[in-house]
């Protein structure tokens, strides 16, 4: 199994290897998970990642981080691209 090349989180290359390794698939456990929303526009479902949720335990509501706790990269570009696209689409209608 080959190791992925390390890179910080970026819109071009995706999330860093460390963040991908430790995030849980759903957000109902202790630890880190992605905060996703579903966008049902135009009949297609797109999963939009708005940040990373950090929980101390399963019942904890958690803290939403807009940066990667490993590489320190800003995760707002993942969210802001969607906001910009949605705003432009609304103005074109």
C-alpha positions as CSV (number, residue, x, y, z in Angstrom):
1,X,0.0,0.0,0.0
2,X,1.6,3.3,-1.1
3,X,1.5,6.4,1.0
4,X,-0.3,9.4,-0.4
5,X,1.9,12.5,-1.0
6,X,1.5,14.9,1.9
7,X,-0.1,18.2,1.1
8,X,-2.1,20.7,3.2
9,X,-5.8,20.9,2.8
10,X,-6.7,22.9,-0.4
11,X,-9.7,23.1,-2.8
12,X,-7.4,21.9,-5.6
13,X,-5.9,18.8,-3.9
14,X,-8.6,18.0,-1.2
15,X,-8.1,17.3,2.5
16,X,-4.7,16.5,3.9
17,X,-3.8,12.8,4.6
18,X,-4.0,13.3,8.4
19,X,-7.5,14.7,8.3
20,X,-8.7,12.0,6.0
21,X,-7.3,9.3,8.2
22,X,-8.9,10.3,11.5
23,X,-12.3,11.6,10.5
24,X,-15.3,9.4,11.2
25,X,-17.7,8.6,8.4
26,X,-20.7,9.9,10.4
27,X,-20.8,12.7,12.9
28,X,-22.2,10.7,15.9
29,X,-19.0,9.5,17.5
30,X,-16.3,10.9,19.6
31,X,-13.5,12.6,17.6
32,X,-13.5,14.4,14.3
33,X,-16.1,14.3,11.5
34,X,-16.9,16.4,8.5
35,X,-19.9,18.8,8.8
36,X,-21.7,18.1,5.6
37,X,-25.0,19.4,4.1
38,X,-26.9,18.0,1.2
39,X,-27.6,20.3,-1.7
40,X,-30.6,19.1,-3.7
41,X,-30.5,21.7,-6.5
42,X,-31.2,20.7,-10.1
43,X,-32.1,17.2,-9.2
44,X,-28.5,16.2,-8.3
45,X,-27.3,15.6,-4.8
46,X,-24.0,17.3,-3.9
47,X,-22.4,16.9,-0.5
48,X,-20.9,20.1,0.7
49,X,-18.3,20.1,3.4
50,X,-18.6,23.2,5.6
51,X,-16.0,22.3,8.2
52,X,-14.8,19.8,10.8
53,X,-16.7,18.9,13.9
54,X,-14.7,18.0,17.0
55,X,-16.6,16.0,19.8
56,X,-15.3,15.0,23.2
57,X,-17.9,12.2,23.4
58,X,-20.9,10.8,21.6
59,X,-23.4,13.1,23.3
60,X,-21.3,16.2,22.9
61,X,-22.7,18.7,20.3
62,X,-19.1,19.5,19.3
63,X,-17.3,22.5,18.0
64,X,-17.3,23.4,14.4
65,X,-13.8,24.2,13.1
66,X,-13.2,26.2,9.9
67,X,-9.6,25.1,9.8
68,X,-7.8,21.8,9.7
69,X,-6.5,20.8,13.2
70,X,-3.5,19.1,11.6
71,X,-2.1,21.2,8.8
72,X,-3.8,24.5,9.9
73,X,-5.2,25.2,6.5
74,X,-8.3,27.3,6.2
75,X,-11.4,25.2,5.3
76,X,-13.5,28.2,4.4
77,X,-12.8,27.9,0.6
78,X,-14.7,24.6,0.6
79,X,-17.7,26.4,2.0
80,X,-17.3,29.8,0.2
81,X,-17.2,28.3,-3.3
82,X,-20.7,26.9,-2.7
83,X,-22.0,30.3,-1.4
84,X,-20.5,32.1,-4.4
85,X,-22.0,29.6,-6.9
86,X,-25.5,29.7,-5.2
87,X,-25.5,33.5,-5.2
88,X,-24.5,33.7,-8.9
89,X,-27.2,31.2,-9.8
90,X,-29.8,33.2,-7.9
91,X,-28.9,36.4,-9.7
92,X,-29.1,34.6,-13.1
93,X,-32.7,33.5,-12.5
